[in-house]
Amino acid sequence: MGQIVSAAATSHTFGVPEGVEVQAQRIFDGIDRIGEAIRASNPDVMLIATSDHLVNFSLDVQIPLAVGISDEWIPYGDLGVPRKAFPGNRAFAAELVAFAAQRDFDLASVENVKPDHGLSMPNAIINRGLNIPVVPIYINTVMTPAPTCARSYALGKVVREFVEFMRPTHERVAIVATGGLSHWICLPDSGRVNAAWDLQLIEKIVSGDGVGLAELSFDSIMRDGGNGGLEIAAWAFMAGATGGCTGELVYYEEMTAWWTGMGGILMTMCS
């Protein structure tokens, strides 16, 4: 019987710091604090849920949900992330795909991917030393139709069941969701940030009402959080994996200079 020993969620982009140095530093410090907590939980493997940004997945063959299967990952290198290899966990990933198929989730297995900033940027900060094996969980919200928060939340519950009942005794698993918050990409509202919506969603999760994210519809997210806000599905995945656990807000910045709301939370794990 394995155990989810830590869980968190964070935005995953970084813009130019000039003119917003103080806010940018608070964001970095917040993600760094999340990293300290994740590393202190001594995980054997870390699942990072993210959306690809059309680097590895094409609109020609749209794959909404996938699991990265490899012994090693090399970042794509966007946003200046060093192309330094870090370990994967092939066996964990392959067994998760097989287990999910028994729970009505046909997850695509992908091997030859180079994680873009959605995964590699937060991983570079959280996974200092690049020692923790990473299993990417791709919730590709740029696909049509995008994975819903309800489906992502349900997948998180499947992962929790897999860890607790199918993994070796004493295996320690960390869950990190990345993406969001509100931002509009190549739309008339590009540059808008809806801080009220961002903080409302954060409050739902940290108060133990993560299931509330599963109720968010595509139309409501597009209206209040933009097409970039669809990445909140990764946060719903994390909420599903942690059940009714509560948490805390680590950082939030209304980064209009970066055209996005930036936030991070850390969960208090419960039995």
C-alpha positions as CSV (number, residue, x, y, z in Angstrom):
1,M,0.0,0.0,0.0
2,G,1.5,3.3,-1.1
3,Q,0.8,6.7,0.2
4,I,0.3,10.2,-1.2
5,V,2.6,12.1,1.1
6,S,2.4,15.6,-0.4
7,A,0.4,17.6,-3.0
8,A,0.5,21.1,-4.4
9,A,-0.6,23.2,-7.3
10,T,1.1,26.2,-8.9
11,S,1.0,28.3,-12.0
12,H,3.8,27.4,-14.4
13,T,4.8,30.4,-16.5
14,F,7.3,33.1,-16.0
15,G,7.4,36.4,-17.8
16,V,10.0,39.2,-18.1
17,P,10.7,40.4,-14.5
18,E,11.7,44.0,-15.5
19,G,9.3,46.4,-13.8
20,V,7.7,43.6,-11.7
21,E,10.8,42.4,-9.9
22,V,9.1,42.3,-6.4
23,Q,6.1,40.3,-7.6
24,A,8.3,38.0,-9.7
25,Q,10.5,37.3,-6.6
26,R,7.4,36.5,-4.5
27,I,6.2,34.0,-7.1
28,F,9.6,32.4,-7.3
29,D,9.8,32.3,-3.5
30,G,6.3,30.8,-3.3
31,I,7.2,28.0,-5.7
32,D,10.4,27.4,-3.9
33,R,8.5,27.0,-0.6
34,I,6.3,24.5,-2.3
35,G,9.4,22.7,-3.4
36,E,10.8,22.6,0.1
37,A,7.6,21.0,1.4
38,I,7.5,18.4,-1.5
39,R,11.2,17.5,-1.0
40,A,10.7,17.2,2.8
41,S,8.0,14.6,2.3
42,N,10.7,12.3,0.7
43,P,8.7,11.1,-2.3
44,D,9.8,8.1,-4.3
45,V,8.0,9.5,-7.3
46,M,6.3,12.8,-8.3
47,L,3.4,13.0,-10.6
48,I,3.2,16.4,-12.4
49,A,-0.1,17.2,-14.1
50,T,0.1,19.8,-16.8
51,S,-1.0,20.7,-20.3
52,D,1.4,20.6,-23.2
53,H,1.6,23.8,-25.2
54,L,1.6,22.2,-28.7
55,V,5.2,21.3,-28.4
56,N,4.8,17.5,-28.2
57,F,1.1,17.1,-29.1
58,S,-0.4,18.2,-32.4
59,L,-3.8,19.4,-33.3
60,D,-3.6,17.0,-36.2
61,V,-4.0,14.1,-33.7
62,Q,-5.5,15.4,-30.6
63,I,-4.8,13.5,-27.4
64,P,-6.7,14.9,-24.4
65,L,-5.2,12.7,-21.6
66,A,-1.8,11.0,-21.6
67,V,0.8,9.6,-19.3
68,G,4.5,10.0,-19.9
69,I,6.4,6.7,-19.9
70,S,10.2,6.9,-19.8
71,D,13.2,6.3,-17.6
72,E,14.5,9.8,-18.4
73,W,13.2,13.1,-19.5
74,I,15.0,16.0,-21.3
75,P,13.2,19.3,-21.2
76,Y,12.2,21.0,-24.4
77,G,14.1,24.1,-23.2
78,D,11.5,26.9,-23.6
79,L,11.4,29.8,-21.2
80,G,15.1,29.3,-20.6
81,V,14.8,26.0,-18.7
82,P,18.1,24.1,-19.0
83,R,17.9,21.0,-21.1
84,K,19.2,18.9,-18.3
85,A,17.9,15.3,-18.0
86,F,15.9,14.1,-15.0
87,P,14.6,10.7,-14.1
88,G,11.2,9.1,-14.9
89,N,9.6,6.0,-13.5
90,R,8.6,3.8,-16.4
91,A,7.2,1.0,-14.3
92,F,4.9,3.2,-12.2
93,A,3.6,5.0,-15.4
94,A,2.9,1.8,-17.3
95,E,1.1,0.2,-14.3
96,L,-0.9,3.4,-13.8
97,V,-2.1,3.3,-17.5
98,A,-3.1,-0.4,-17.1
99,F,-5.0,0.3,-13.9
100,A,-6.8,3.3,-15.2
101,A,-8.0,1.3,-18.2
102,Q,-9.9,-0.9,-15.6
103,R,-11.5,2.3,-14.3
104,D,-12.8,3.6,-17.7
105,F,-9.8,5.8,-18.4
106,D,-8.1,5.0,-21.6
107,L,-4.9,7.0,-21.2
108,A,-2.5,7.4,-24.0
109,S,1.0,6.3,-23.3
110,V,3.7,8.7,-24.6
111,E,7.4,8.1,-24.6
112,N,9.2,10.4,-26.9
113,V,8.2,13.8,-25.4
114,K,10.3,16.6,-24.3
115,P,8.5,18.4,-21.4
116,D,7.9,22.1,-22.1
117,H,7.7,24.8,-19.5
118,G,4.3,23.6,-18.2
119,L,6.2,20.7,-16.5
120,S,9.9,21.6,-16.6
121,M,9.7,25.1,-15.2
122,P,8.1,24.2,-11.9
123,N,10.0,20.9,-11.8
124,A,13.3,22.9,-12.0
125,I,12.4,24.8,-8.9
126,I,10.5,22.1,-6.9
127,N,12.8,19.1,-7.8
128,R,16.1,20.7,-6.8
129,G,18.9,18.4,-7.8
130,L,16.5,16.7,-10.2
131,N,16.6,13.6,-8.1
132,I,12.9,12.8,-7.8
133,P,11.6,10.6,-10.6
134,V,8.8,12.3,-12.5
135,V,5.7,10.8,-14.2
136,P,4.0,13.4,-16.4
137,I,0.2,13.4,-16.4
138,Y,-0.9,15.3,-19.5
139,I,-4.3,17.0,-19.3
140,N,-4.2,18.8,-22.6
141,T,-6.6,21.7,-22.4
142,V,-5.6,23.1,-25.8
143,M,-7.4,20.1,-27.4
144,T,-11.0,20.1,-28.6
145,P,-12.9,19.2,-26.6
146,A,-10.6,20.0,-23.6
147,P,-10.7,17.6,-20.7
148,T,-13.3,18.8,-18.2
149,C,-12.6,19.5,-14.6
150,A,-15.1,16.7,-13.7
151,R,-13.1,14.2,-15.7
152,S,-9.8,15.4,-14.4
153,Y,-11.1,15.2,-10.8
154,A,-12.3,11.6,-11.4
155,L,-8.8,10.8,-12.8
156,G,-7.3,12.1,-9.6
157,K,-9.4,9.7,-7.6
158,V,-8.3,6.8,-9.8
159,V,-4.7,7.8,-9.1
160,R,-5.3,7.9,-5.4
161,E,-6.9,4.4,-5.6
162,F,-3.9,3.1,-7.6
163,V,-1.4,4.5,-5.1
164,E,-3.2,3.2,-2.0
165,F,-4.2,-0.2,-3.2
166,M,-1.8,-1.2,-6.0
167,R,1.6,0.2,-5.2
168,P,4.2,-1.4,-3.0
169,T,4.0,-0.9,0.7
170,H,5.6,2.3,1.9
171,E,6.0,3.8,-1.6
172,R,5.7,7.6,-1.2
173,V,4.1,9.7,-3.9
174,A,3.9,13.4,-4.5
175,I,1.3,15.1,-6.7
176,V,1.9,18.5,-8.3
177,A,-0.6,20.3,-10.6
178,T,0.6,23.1,-12.8
179,G,-1.2,25.6,-14.9
180,G,-3.5,28.6,-14.8
181,L,-4.8,30.7,-13.4
182,S,-7.0,33.2,-15.4
183,H,-5.5,34.3,-18.7
184,W,-6.8,34.8,-22.2
185,I,-4.5,33.7,-25.0
186,C,-4.9,35.3,-28.5
187,L,-8.4,36.5,-27.7
188,P,-9.9,40.0,-27.4
189,D,-9.4,39.9,-23.6
190,S,-5.7,39.0,-23.8
191,G,-4.0,40.8,-20.9
192,R,-7.0,40.5,-18.6
193,V,-6.6,38.8,-15.2
194,N,-9.6,37.9,-13.1
195,A,-8.2,37.9,-9.6
196,A,-11.5,37.4,-7.9
197,W,-12.1,34.2,-9.9
198,D,-8.6,32.9,-9.2
199,L,-8.9,33.4,-5.5
200,Q,-12.4,31.9,-5.4
201,L,-11.1,28.7,-6.9
202,I,-8.1,28.6,-4.6
203,E,-10.4,29.1,-1.6
204,K,-12.5,26.1,-2.7
205,I,-9.5,23.8,-2.8
206,V,-7.7,24.9,0.4
207,S,-11.0,24.8,2.4
208,G,-11.5,21.2,1.5
209,D,-14.1,21.7,-1.3
210,G,-11.9,20.7,-4.1
211,V,-14.8,18.7,-5.5
212,G,-16.3,22.1,-6.3
213,L,-13.9,22.4,-9.2
214,A,-15.5,19.3,-10.8
215,E,-18.6,21.4,-11.2
216,L,-17.0,24.0,-13.4
217,S,-18.2,24.0,-17.0
218,F,-16.3,24.8,-20.1
219,D,-18.4,27.8,-20.7
220,S,-18.0,29.2,-17.2
221,I,-14.3,28.8,-17.3
222,M,-14.0,30.5,-20.7
223,R,-16.1,33.4,-19.4
224,D,-14.4,33.9,-16.1
225,G,-10.9,32.5,-16.6
226,G,-10.3,32.5,-20.3
227,N,-9.0,29.8,-22.5
228,G,-5.8,29.7,-20.4
229,G,-8.0,29.2,-17.3
230,L,-8.9,25.8,-18.7
231,E,-5.6,24.6,-17.2
232,I,-7.4,24.6,-13.8
233,A,-8.3,21.1,-14.8
234,A,-4.9,20.0,-13.6
235,W,-5.7,21.5,-10.2
236,A,-9.0,19.5,-10.2
237,F,-6.9,16.4,-10.9
238,M,-4.8,17.2,-7.8
239,A,-8.0,17.8,-5.7
240,G,-9.4,14.5,-6.8
241,A,-6.2,12.8,-5.7
242,T,-6.2,14.4,-2.3
243,G,-9.9,14.0,-1.5
244,G,-11.3,16.3,1.1
245,C,-7.9,17.5,2.4
246,T,-7.4,21.1,3.2
247,G,-4.5,23.3,2.4
248,E,-3.1,26.8,2.4
249,L,-2.5,29.6,-0.1
250,V,1.3,30.0,-0.6
251,Y,1.3,32.9,-3.0
252,Y,-1.0,34.8,-5.4
253,E,-0.1,37.7,-7.7
254,E,-2.3,39.5,-10.2
255,M,0.3,39.6,-12.9
256,T,-1.2,41.8,-15.5
257,A,2.3,42.4,-16.8
258,W,2.5,38.7,-17.7
259,W,-1.2,38.6,-18.7
260,T,-2.0,35.9,-16.1
261,G,-3.0,35.3,-12.6
262,M,-0.2,33.5,-10.7
263,G,-0.9,31.4,-7.7
264,G,0.3,28.4,-5.7
265,I,-1.2,26.2,-2.9
266,L,0.1,23.5,-0.6
267,M,-2.1,20.8,0.7
268,T,-2.1,19.4,4.2
269,M,-2.4,15.7,3.7
270,C,-5.1,13.8,5.5
271,S,-5.7,10.1,5.9
